[in-house]
Every structure is written in structure tokens, then in C-alpha cells.
Amino acid sequence: MAWVSPLGPGIFKFRVGRQEMAFDLQRFISVRDGPNVRQAYDAVWADYEYGKWRYIGYLTQPVQYRDAEVFDDVSNHRLTFSGARFERRDVGPGDLSGYYFAYKRSSANYLDAAGGEHRDVFDLRYSGKAGRIDWDVETMYQSGHVGNKSINA
């Protein structure tokens, strides 16, 4: 279900249901196969666009794909992926975007850590095009924990 409506000087969009998401060059969140595994989400999504600004917020549970029966995919209740994002066009010669994602999983197993997983991801990206040259400068920081092990990347 989607709802789009003018709100003040901008446009407000609201979606509820199963959906796919894509941000920037789709290296982290993607609707295409290739660098990532394609992923659908059961989500609540809100988007407000005004002039050169866009603000996005969402709460999701990734979909667990199953092949036992037709239409048997379900929300993965042990995993949530939610966040907030801003985008600003025409900042100097490029576009600026940033986001905060929260990733939570009730049970994770890695070679050196196991237990509940919580990651906070912060990202800032500046990109543009000058003539025939495309450019992209991006920085990302992750913090959190898996069980009693800290995450700092």
C-alpha cells in the first residue's frame, strides 16, 4: 500500500508492505543481483521531498525466502533493519547524502563471536559528475556488538 500527498511545500510518501530498497550506487542496499544478495523487506517507509531535500525513514524486517510452497516467504522476526536518511541535490558540484542504519539480530554466529547482534551504521557520501568523469567520496562507520564482542569498523 502506498500513499502520496502534498504536505506543505513538499510531497509526502508513505508505504506499508513488502518492498525492496535501493540507495546510492547500491553497494550496501540494492534491488539488483551482483554486489549484494537481492533482499525484500516487510516495511513501513516514509519519505518527504521538498525542493533539493529528501528525508527518508523506515522500519523493516527482512523477508526470509522459502521454496516449500507458493507464497510461503515470511518476515524474519529475529532480524530488524531500520534507519533514517537525508539527501541534498546540488551541493556545489555534487550531491550529498547521509544515513543512520540500525541492524539488530537476536542470534548471530561468526568465527570469533556469537550472540545477539546490534550494529549502528553511519554514512556520509558526496558524489557528482564533471564532464565525462563520475566521482564518489564516501565514509562509513559501524559500532555495536555481537554477544560480548565489540564492533568498531
N, CA and C atoms as a LAMMPS dump frame, in Angstrom:
ITEM: TIMESTEP
0
ITEM: NUMBER OF ATOMS
459
ITEM: BOX BOUNDS ff ff ff
-5.0000000000000000e+02 5.0000000000000000e+02
-5.0000000000000000e+02 5.0000000000000000e+02
-5.0000000000000000e+02 5.0000000000000000e+02
ITEM: ATOMS id mol type element x y z
1 1 1 N 0.84 -1.164 0
2 1 2 C 0 0 0
3 1 3 C 0.89 1.234 0
4 2 1 N 0.557 2.199 -0.835
5 2 2 C 1.313 3.444 -0.903
6 2 3 C 0.356 4.622 -0.897
7 3 1 N 0.802 5.703 -0.28
8 3 2 C 0.023 6.936 -0.234
9 3 3 C 0.967 8.089 -0.542
10 4 1 N 0.591 8.942 -1.497
11 4 2 C 1.385 10.102 -1.879
12 4 3 C 0.474 11.32 -1.82
13 5 1 N 0.977 12.387 -1.151
14 5 2 C 0.138 13.565 -0.99
15 5 3 C 0.995 14.809 -0.8
16 6 1 N 0.541 15.95 -1.316
17 6 2 C 1.235 17.194 -0.993
18 6 3 C 1.135 17.444 0.521
19 7 1 N 2.205 17.966 1.084
20 7 2 C 2.212 18.316 2.501
21 7 3 C 3.042 19.582 2.631
22 8 1 N 2.393 20.693 2.96
23 8 2 C 3.094 21.97 2.995
24 8 3 C 3.688 22.245 1.63
25 9 1 N 4.955 22.663 1.585
26 9 2 C 5.574 22.963 0.29
27 9 3 C 6.155 21.737 -0.415
28 10 1 N 6.043 20.556 0.176
29 10 2 C 6.663 19.367 -0.402
30 10 3 C 5.671 18.249 -0.67
31 11 1 N 6.221 17.063 -0.902
32 11 2 C 5.44 15.854 -1.175
33 11 3 C 5.772 14.818 -0.108
34 12 1 N 4.735 14.236 0.493
35 12 2 C 4.897 13.193 1.494
36 12 3 C 4.499 11.86 0.869
37 13 1 N 5.339 10.825 1.082
38 13 2 C 5.056 9.481 0.583
39 13 3 C 5.106 8.514 1.756
40 14 1 N 4.181 7.579 1.776
41 14 2 C 4.11 6.599 2.848
42 14 3 C 3.802 5.244 2.235
43 15 1 N 4.583 4.22 2.586
44 15 2 C 4.369 2.871 2.061
45 15 3 C 4.387 1.877 3.213
46 16 1 N 3.518 0.891 3.114
47 16 2 C 3.484 -0.214 4.063
48 16 3 C 3.374 -1.49 3.255
49 17 1 N 4.177 -2.502 3.625
50 17 2 C 4.088 -3.787 2.949
51 17 3 C 5.439 -4.285 2.492
52 18 1 N 5.418 -5.327 1.697
53 18 2 C 6.648 -5.939 1.188
54 18 3 C 7.218 -5.073 0.078
55 19 1 N 8.518 -4.759 0.178
56 19 2 C 9.145 -3.866 -0.785
57 19 3 C 10.646 -4.087 -0.825
58 20 1 N 11.27 -3.579 -1.872
59 20 2 C 12.725 -3.59 -1.996
60 20 3 C 13.206 -2.147 -1.909
61 21 1 N 14.485 -1.974 -1.518
62 21 2 C 15.043 -0.635 -1.355
63 21 3 C 16.369 -0.553 -2.097
64 22 1 N 16.707 0.662 -2.549
65 22 2 C 17.992 0.903 -3.204
66 22 3 C 18.485 2.29 -2.815
67 23 1 N 19.751 2.378 -2.428
68 23 2 C 20.351 3.667 -2.099
69 23 3 C 21.651 3.832 -2.874
70 24 1 N 21.909 5.032 -3.339
71 24 2 C 23.157 5.431 -3.973
72 24 3 C 23.551 4.461 -5.088
73 25 1 N 24.779 3.964 -5.06
74 25 2 C 25.266 3.057 -6.097
75 25 3 C 24.89 1.599 -5.829
76 26 1 N 24.075 1.364 -4.838
77 26 2 C 23.568 0.032 -4.476
78 26 3 C 24.673 -0.932 -4.066
79 27 1 N 25.671 -0.432 -3.373
80 27 2 C 26.715 -1.31 -2.85
81 27 3 C 26.306 -1.919 -1.512
82 28 1 N 25.456 -1.218 -0.777
83 28 2 C 25.066 -1.686 0.548
84 28 3 C 23.603 -2.136 0.568
85 29 1 N 22.729 -1.348 -0.004
86 29 2 C 21.3 -1.68 -0.094
87 29 3 C 20.942 -1.697 -1.568
88 30 1 N 20.479 -2.842 -2.084
89 30 2 C 20.336 -2.991 -3.523
90 30 3 C 19.073 -3.762 -3.908
91 31 1 N 18.548 -3.439 -5.093
92 31 2 C 17.451 -4.216 -5.671
93 31 3 C 17.953 -5.057 -6.839
94 32 1 N 19.247 -5.079 -7.028
95 32 2 C 19.799 -5.839 -8.148
96 32 3 C 20.74 -6.925 -7.64
97 33 1 N 20.81 -7.98 -8.379
98 33 2 C 21.774 -9.018 -8.068
99 33 3 C 23.141 -8.532 -8.547
100 34 1 N 24.174 -9.002 -7.951
101 34 2 C 25.523 -8.566 -8.323
102 34 3 C 26.351 -8.409 -7.072
103 35 1 N 26.605 -7.146 -6.65
104 35 2 C 27.453 -6.974 -5.47
105 35 3 C 26.766 -7.397 -4.174
106 36 1 N 25.459 -7.485 -4.187
107 36 2 C 24.689 -7.85 -2.997
108 36 3 C 23.727 -8.982 -3.328
109 37 1 N 23.169 -9.578 -2.315
110 37 2 C 22.095 -10.55 -2.491
111 37 3 C 20.793 -9.762 -2.457
112 38 1 N 19.964 -9.957 -3.455
113 38 2 C 18.695 -9.242 -3.531
114 38 3 C 17.869 -9.542 -2.288
115 39 1 N 17.252 -8.496 -1.694
116 39 2 C 16.547 -8.668 -0.421
117 39 3 C 15.257 -7.856 -0.431
118 40 1 N 14.16 -8.502 -0.074
119 40 2 C 12.888 -7.81 0.127
120 40 3 C 12.698 -7.586 1.619
121 41 1 N 11.882 -6.59 1.955
122 41 2 C 11.635 -6.23 3.35
123 41 3 C 10.14 -6.05 3.566
124 42 1 N 9.64 -6.484 4.71
125 42 2 C 8.314 -6.086 5.164
126 42 3 C 8.557 -4.808 5.941
127 43 1 N 7.998 -3.694 5.442
128 43 2 C 8.455 -2.405 5.945
129 43 3 C 7.352 -1.361 6.036
130 44 1 N 7.635 -0.375 6.881
131 44 2 C 6.918 0.892 6.93
132 44 3 C 7.934 1.931 6.487
133 45 1 N 7.595 2.724 5.471
134 45 2 C 8.521 3.665 4.848
135 45 3 C 7.842 5.027 4.742
136 46 1 N 8.514 6.095 5.157
137 46 2 C 8.014 7.459 4.992
138 46 3 C 9.088 8.278 4.294
139 47 1 N 8.66 9.169 3.416
140 47 2 C 9.563 9.947 2.58
141 47 3 C 8.965 11.345 2.422
142 48 1 N 9.782 12.382 2.648
143 48 2 C 9.321 13.751 2.429
144 48 3 C 10.319 14.454 1.516
145 49 1 N 9.828 15.013 0.405
146 49 2 C 10.676 15.708 -0.552
147 49 3 C 10.24 17.16 -0.641
148 50 1 N 11.241 18.046 -0.508
149 50 2 C 10.985 19.47 -0.578
150 50 3 C 12.167 20.149 -1.26
151 51 1 N 11.926 20.725 -2.435
152 51 2 C 13 21.389 -3.17
153 51 3 C 14.139 20.417 -3.454
154 52 1 N 15.343 20.742 -2.992
155 52 2 C 16.52 19.909 -3.217
156 52 3 C 16.741 18.899 -2.103
157 53 1 N 15.842 18.858 -1.127
158 53 2 C 15.984 17.962 0.033
159 53 3 C 15.053 16.77 -0.053
160 54 1 N 15.508 15.649 0.499
161 54 2 C 14.681 14.456 0.642
162 54 3 C 15.035 13.805 1.977
163 55 1 N 14.023 13.473 2.767
164 55 2 C 14.202 12.814 4.065
165 55 3 C 13.454 11.488 4.037
166 56 1 N 14.09 10.432 4.514
167 56 2 C 13.51 9.084 4.474
168 56 3 C 13.666 8.442 5.848
169 57 1 N 12.641 7.751 6.286
170 57 2 C 12.708 6.948 7.497
171 57 3 C 12.001 5.633 7.262
172 58 1 N 12.507 4.547 7.843
173 58 2 C 11.878 3.249 7.627
174 58 3 C 12.165 2.299 8.781
175 59 1 N 11.233 1.39 8.985
176 59 2 C 11.332 0.29 9.946
177 59 3 C 11.06 -0.98 9.167
178 60 1 N 11.979 -1.955 9.233
179 60 2 C 11.806 -3.151 8.407
180 60 3 C 12.148 -4.434 9.147
181 61 1 N 11.626 -5.506 8.597
182 61 2 C 12.062 -6.868 8.911
183 61 3 C 12.347 -7.531 7.571
184 62 1 N 13.585 -7.951 7.338
185 62 2 C 13.889 -8.617 6.072
186 62 3 C 13.036 -9.877 5.878
187 63 1 N 12.758 -10.191 4.633
188 63 2 C 11.935 -11.348 4.288
189 63 3 C 12.821 -12.587 4.205
190 64 1 N 12.368 -13.662 4.795
191 64 2 C 13.04 -14.957 4.715
192 64 3 C 12.429 -15.717 3.542
193 65 1 N 13.236 -15.944 2.507
194 65 2 C 12.748 -16.65 1.325
195 65 3 C 12.679 -18.143 1.609
196 66 1 N 11.558 -18.755 1.219
197 66 2 C 11.401 -20.212 1.347
198 66 3 C 10.856 -20.753 0.039
199 67 1 N 11.126 -22.024 -0.241
200 67 2 C 10.696 -22.614 -1.503
201 67 3 C 9.807 -23.839 -1.322
202 68 1 N 9.243 -24.032 -0.14
203 68 2 C 8.428 -25.22 0.098
204 68 3 C 7.07 -25.132 -0.603
205 69 1 N 6.464 -23.941 -0.618
206 69 2 C 5.156 -23.752 -1.23
207 69 3 C 5.128 -22.405 -1.943
208 70 1 N 4.06 -22.172 -2.697
209 70 2 C 3.872 -20.889 -3.355
210 70 3 C 3.514 -19.84 -2.3
211 71 1 N 4.074 -18.649 -2.388
212 71 2 C 3.809 -17.535 -1.471
213 71 3 C 4.059 -17.905 -0.012
214 72 1 N 5.155 -18.607 0.267
215 72 2 C 5.437 -19.018 1.639
216 72 3 C 6.536 -18.189 2.313
217 73 1 N 7.009 -17.118 1.669
218 73 2 C 8.028 -16.265 2.279
219 73 3 C 7.435 -15.545 3.489
220 74 1 N 8.249 -15.35 4.526
221 74 2 C 7.776 -14.732 5.764
222 74 3 C 8.779 -13.694 6.26
223 75 1 N 8.31 -12.804 7.132
224 75 2 C 9.202 -11.851 7.784
225 75 3 C 10.124 -12.593 8.729
226 76 1 N 11.366 -12.139 8.776
227 76 2 C 12.335 -12.705 9.704
228 76 3 C 12.227 -11.919 11.008
229 77 1 N 11.496 -12.459 11.978
230 77 2 C 11.223 -11.748 13.229
231 77 3 C 12.449 -11.663 14.139
232 78 1 N 13.514 -12.363 13.815
233 78 2 C 14.744 -12.296 14.618
234 78 3 C 15.698 -11.217 14.123
235 79 1 N 15.296 -10.49 13.062
236 79 2 C 16.177 -9.501 12.442
237 79 3 C 15.387 -8.243 12.101
238 80 1 N 15.928 -7.075 12.476
239 80 2 C 15.34 -5.798 12.068
240 80 3 C 16.42 -4.943 11.421
241 81 1 N 16.002 -4.156 10.474
242 81 2 C 16.894 -3.243 9.77
243 81 3 C 16.106 -1.961 9.563
244 82 1 N 16.503 -0.896 10.232
245 82 2 C 15.743 0.348 10.192
246 82 3 C 16.696 1.527 10.102
247 83 1 N 16.164 2.678 9.715
248 83 2 C 17.069 3.809 9.615
249 83 3 C 16.416 5.103 9.203
250 84 1 N 17.27 6.115 9.096
251 84 2 C 16.88 7.449 8.649
252 84 3 C 17.944 7.934 7.668
253 85 1 N 17.518 8.708 6.69
254 85 2 C 18.428 9.135 5.626
255 85 3 C 18.045 10.537 5.164
256 86 1 N 19.043 11.31 4.738
257 86 2 C 18.776 12.583 4.087
258 86 3 C 19.542 12.622 2.764
259 87 1 N 19.013 13.384 1.829
260 87 2 C 19.659 13.601 0.532
261 87 3 C 19.51 15.074 0.183
262 88 1 N 20.575 15.675 -0.357
263 88 2 C 20.541 17.074 -0.782
264 88 3 C 21.203 17.172 -2.145
265 89 1 N 20.435 17.579 -3.152
266 89 2 C 20.968 17.764 -4.508
267 89 3 C 21.679 19.105 -4.62
268 90 1 N 22.626 19.176 -5.545
269 90 2 C 23.288 20.427 -5.921
270 90 3 C 23.988 21.121 -4.754
271 91 1 N 24.842 20.384 -4.08
272 91 2 C 25.709 20.962 -3.058
273 91 3 C 27.05 21.188 -3.747
274 92 1 N 27.289 22.408 -4.195
275 92 2 C 28.459 22.654 -5.028
276 92 3 C 28.309 21.871 -6.32
277 93 1 N 29.347 21.172 -6.742
278 93 2 C 29.264 20.416 -7.994
279 93 3 C 28.672 19.007 -7.83
280 94 1 N 28.182 18.645 -6.632
281 94 2 C 27.695 17.278 -6.424
282 94 3 C 26.458 17.215 -5.558
283 95 1 N 26.155 16.002 -5.128
284 95 2 C 25.016 15.721 -4.256
285 95 3 C 25.532 15.136 -2.951
286 96 1 N 24.853 15.442 -1.86
287 96 2 C 25.247 14.989 -0.533
288 96 3 C 24.155 14.093 0.036
289 97 1 N 24.555 12.997 0.672
290 97 2 C 23.579 12.136 1.358
291 97 3 C 24.228 11.572 2.618
292 98 1 N 23.398 11.223 3.56
293 98 2 C 23.882 10.614 4.792
294 98 3 C 22.795 9.761 5.396
295 99 1 N 23.201 8.796 6.2
296 99 2 C 22.199 7.961 6.837
297 99 3 C 22.696 7.368 8.142
298 100 1 N 21.73 6.901 8.893
299 100 2 C 21.959 6.087 10.084
300 100 3 C 21.107 4.838 9.915
301 101 1 N 21.722 3.651 10.037
302 101 2 C 21.003 2.38 9.997
303 101 3 C 21.198 1.67 11.326
304 102 1 N 20.179 1.015 11.788
305 102 2 C 20.279 0.144 12.963
306 102 3 C 19.952 -1.276 12.51
307 103 1 N 20.869 -2.191 12.763
308 103 2 C 20.73 -3.593 12.376
309 103 3 C 20.745 -4.412 13.659
310 104 1 N 19.679 -5.185 13.899
311 104 2 C 19.6 -5.994 15.114
312 104 3 C 19.2 -7.418 14.748
313 105 1 N 19.942 -8.368 15.293
314 105 2 C 19.663 -9.788 15.061
315 105 3 C 19.729 -10.493 16.41
316 106 1 N 18.75 -11.338 16.687
317 106 2 C 18.679 -11.976 18.01
318 106 3 C 19.757 -13.019 18.223
319 107 1 N 20.229 -13.654 17.149
320 107 2 C 21.236 -14.7 17.309
321 107 3 C 22.159 -14.717 16.096
322 108 1 N 23.431 -14.374 16.322
323 108 2 C 24.418 -14.365 15.246
324 108 3 C 25.542 -15.316 15.599
325 109 1 N 26.134 -15.952 14.6
326 109 2 C 27.269 -16.849 14.799
327 109 3 C 28.358 -16.537 13.785
328 110 1 N 29.488 -16.047 14.287
329 110 2 C 30.665 -15.772 13.472
330 110 3 C 31.815 -16.62 14.011
331 111 1 N 32.942 -16.628 13.337
332 111 2 C 34.086 -17.422 13.787
333 111 3 C 34.562 -17.025 15.178
334 112 1 N 34.532 -15.726 15.481
335 112 2 C 35.068 -15.282 16.769
336 112 3 C 34.036 -14.65 17.694
337 113 1 N 32.753 -14.713 17.361
338 113 2 C 31.723 -14.122 18.219
339 113 3 C 30.374 -14.772 17.948
340 114 1 N 29.569 -14.852 18.997
341 114 2 C 28.211 -15.391 18.874
342 114 3 C 27.32 -14.705 19.897
343 115 1 N 26.032 -14.59 19.56
344 115 2 C 25.066 -13.992 20.471
345 115 3 C 24.231 -12.954 19.762
346 116 1 N 23.535 -12.147 20.554
347 116 2 C 22.737 -11.073 19.989
348 116 3 C 23.633 -10.065 19.281
349 117 1 N 23.184 -9.581 18.142
350 117 2 C 23.98 -8.644 17.347
351 117 3 C 23.235 -7.323 17.217
352 118 1 N 23.956 -6.238 17.433
353 118 2 C 23.418 -4.894 17.233
354 118 3 C 24.497 -4.059 16.556
355 119 1 N 24.17 -3.485 15.402
356 119 2 C 25.102 -2.62 14.677
357 119 3 C 24.44 -1.273 14.426
358 120 1 N 25.207 -0.227 14.658
359 120 2 C 24.818 1.125 14.274
360 120 3 C 25.748 1.526 13.14
361 121 1 N 25.179 1.947 12.017
362 121 2 C 25.958 2.29 10.835
363 121 3 C 25.691 3.756 10.49
364 122 1 N 26.766 4.517 10.351
365 122 2 C 26.687 5.933 9.986
366 122 3 C 27.421 6.107 8.662
367 123 1 N 26.839 6.848 7.733
368 123 2 C 27.428 7.003 6.414
369 123 3 C 27.232 8.434 5.926
370 124 1 N 28.243 8.954 5.249
371 124 2 C 28.167 10.25 4.605
372 124 3 C 28.782 10.109 3.216
373 125 1 N 28.077 10.614 2.187
374 125 2 C 28.518 10.429 0.801
375 125 3 C 28.358 11.723 0.025
376 126 1 N 29.365 12.048 -0.763
377 126 2 C 29.329 13.204 -1.657
378 126 3 C 29.718 12.704 -3.045
379 127 1 N 28.856 12.927 -4.03
380 127 2 C 29.111 12.384 -5.364
381 127 3 C 28.67 13.377 -6.429
382 128 1 N 29.215 13.196 -7.626
383 128 2 C 28.823 14.075 -8.712
384 128 3 C 29.42 13.664 -10.03
385 129 1 N 29.262 14.555 -10.985
386 129 2 C 29.761 14.308 -12.325
387 129 3 C 30.302 15.625 -12.864
388 130 1 N 31.5 15.557 -13.43
389 130 2 C 32.116 16.722 -14.059
390 130 3 C 32.57 16.301 -15.45
391 131 1 N 31.857 16.764 -16.454
392 131 2 C 32.181 16.345 -17.819
393 131 3 C 31.928 14.855 -17.981
394 132 1 N 32.979 14.125 -18.369
395 132 2 C 32.836 12.678 -18.545
396 132 3 C 33.352 11.895 -17.343
397 133 1 N 33.579 12.575 -16.234
398 133 2 C 34.111 11.914 -15.039
399 133 3 C 33.054 11.88 -13.941
400 134 1 N 32.754 10.682 -13.455
401 134 2 C 31.892 10.498 -12.288
402 134 3 C 32.785 10.345 -11.07
403 135 1 N 32.406 10.907 -9.934
404 135 2 C 33.192 10.76 -8.713
405 135 3 C 32.284 10.499 -7.526
406 136 1 N 32.866 9.883 -6.523
407 136 2 C 32.115 9.44 -5.343
408 136 3 C 33.084 9.366 -4.166
409 137 1 N 32.817 10.119 -3.123
410 137 2 C 33.609 10.078 -1.895
411 137 3 C 32.648 9.675 -0.782
412 138 1 N 32.983 8.588 -0.085
413 138 2 C 32.057 8.075 0.924
414 138 3 C 32.838 7.578 2.134
415 139 1 N 32.266 7.809 3.301
416 139 2 C 32.84 7.28 4.534
417 139 3 C 31.734 6.627 5.341
418 140 1 N 32.072 5.527 5.994
419 140 2 C 31.095 4.782 6.781
420 140 3 C 31.744 4.353 8.088
421 141 1 N 30.97 4.354 9.159
422 141 2 C 31.45 3.897 10.455
423 141 3 C 30.401 2.956 11.044
424 142 1 N 30.857 1.825 11.596
425 142 2 C 29.979 0.873 12.276
426 142 3 C 30.436 0.712 13.711
427 143 1 N 29.471 0.641 14.606
428 143 2 C 29.762 0.312 16
429 143 3 C 28.663 -0.615 16.486
430 144 1 N 28.904 -1.251 17.604
431 144 2 C 27.916 -2.151 18.169
432 144 3 C 28.565 -3.325 18.847
433 145 1 N 27.847 -4.45 18.837
434 145 2 C 28.377 -5.652 19.485
435 145 3 C 27.722 -6.91 18.917
436 146 1 N 28.441 -8.024 19.057
437 146 2 C 27.914 -9.362 18.817
438 146 3 C 28.233 -10.12 20.1
439 147 1 N 27.177 -10.518 20.833
440 147 2 C 27.41 -11.119 22.148
441 147 3 C 28.154 -10.118 23.014
442 148 1 N 29.297 -10.517 23.56
443 148 2 C 30.087 -9.597 24.382
444 148 3 C 31.288 -9.005 23.625
445 149 1 N 31.346 -9.194 22.308
446 149 2 C 32.435 -8.646 21.483
447 149 3 C 31.981 -7.317 20.847
448 150 1 N 32.87 -6.335 20.882
449 150 2 C 32.566 -5.025 20.311
450 150 3 C 32.816 -4.98 18.816
451 151 1 N 32.05 -4.124 18.147
452 151 2 C 32.228 -3.864 16.724
453 151 3 C 32.658 -2.412 16.573
454 152 1 N 33.75 -2.173 15.904
455 152 2 C 34.223 -0.837 15.553
456 152 3 C 34.912 -0.955 14.205
457 153 1 N 34.244 -0.469 13.173
458 153 2 C 34.808 -0.596 11.821
459 153 3 C 34.565 0.674 11.035
